[in-house]
Amino acid sequence: MAQKYFGTTDIINREMFLNDSIALTVTGVFGDLKYNTHLTFDAVLSTERISTSFNAEGNAALYLHLKPN
């Protein structure tokens, strides 16, 4: 996605627009995911950004990484 939209993978802190109106700042880049993952996505947004920019209804998933006791 970085290469597609920016022509490079050096895009941290670059800005892009969602739906031509919602400004998003790139804060991280995923490498290619392994073939056996069930995770599929084009972009990942913070829950704060989602709650302030979108109607709460829609497709979303929450994943937690828990530390062992």
C-alpha positions as CSV (number, residue, x, y, z in Angstrom):
1,M,0.0,0.0,0.0
2,A,2.9,2.4,0.8
3,Q,4.5,1.8,-2.5
4,K,1.1,2.1,-4.3
5,Y,0.1,5.5,-2.8
6,F,3.5,7.1,-2.1
7,G,5.9,5.4,-4.5
8,T,8.2,4.4,-1.6
9,T,8.1,2.6,1.7
10,D,9.7,5.5,3.6
11,I,6.4,7.1,4.6
12,I,6.4,7.5,8.4
13,N,4.7,10.8,9.3
14,R,3.4,11.3,5.8
15,E,-0.2,12.3,5.4
16,M,-2.9,10.7,3.3
17,F,-6.7,11.2,3.1
18,L,-9.4,8.7,3.5
19,N,-12.5,9.4,1.3
20,D,-10.8,12.6,0.2
21,S,-11.7,14.3,3.5
22,I,-10.3,12.5,6.6
23,A,-6.6,13.3,7.1
24,L,-4.5,10.3,8.4
25,T,-0.9,10.4,9.4
26,V,1.1,7.2,8.8
27,T,2.7,6.1,12.0
28,G,3.7,2.5,11.1
29,V,4.1,0.1,8.2
30,F,3.4,-3.6,8.2
31,G,5.5,-6.0,6.3
32,D,3.9,-8.7,4.2
33,L,1.8,-11.0,6.4
34,K,2.3,-14.7,6.3
35,Y,0.1,-16.7,4.0
36,N,-1.6,-18.6,6.8
37,T,-3.0,-15.6,8.7
38,H,-6.7,-14.9,8.9
39,L,-6.0,-11.1,9.2
40,T,-6.7,-9.2,6.0
41,F,-6.7,-5.4,5.9
42,D,-5.6,-2.4,3.8
43,A,-5.1,-0.1,6.7
44,V,-5.2,-0.1,10.5
45,L,-6.7,2.9,12.4
46,S,-6.7,3.6,16.1
47,T,-9.9,3.2,18.0
48,E,-9.7,6.9,18.9
49,R,-9.6,7.9,15.2
50,I,-12.4,5.5,14.4
51,S,-14.7,6.9,17.1
52,T,-14.0,10.6,16.1
53,S,-14.2,10.1,12.3
54,F,-16.8,7.5,11.6
55,N,-20.2,6.4,12.7
56,A,-19.7,3.7,15.3
57,E,-21.6,1.2,13.1
58,G,-19.7,-0.8,10.6
59,N,-17.1,-3.5,10.2
60,A,-14.4,-3.5,12.9
61,A,-12.4,-6.0,14.8
62,L,-10.5,-5.6,18.1
63,Y,-7.4,-7.7,18.8
64,L,-5.7,-7.7,22.2
65,H,-2.2,-8.9,23.0
66,L,-2.2,-10.2,26.6
67,K,0.9,-10.6,28.7
68,P,1.2,-13.9,30.6
69,N,0.9,-13.8,34.4
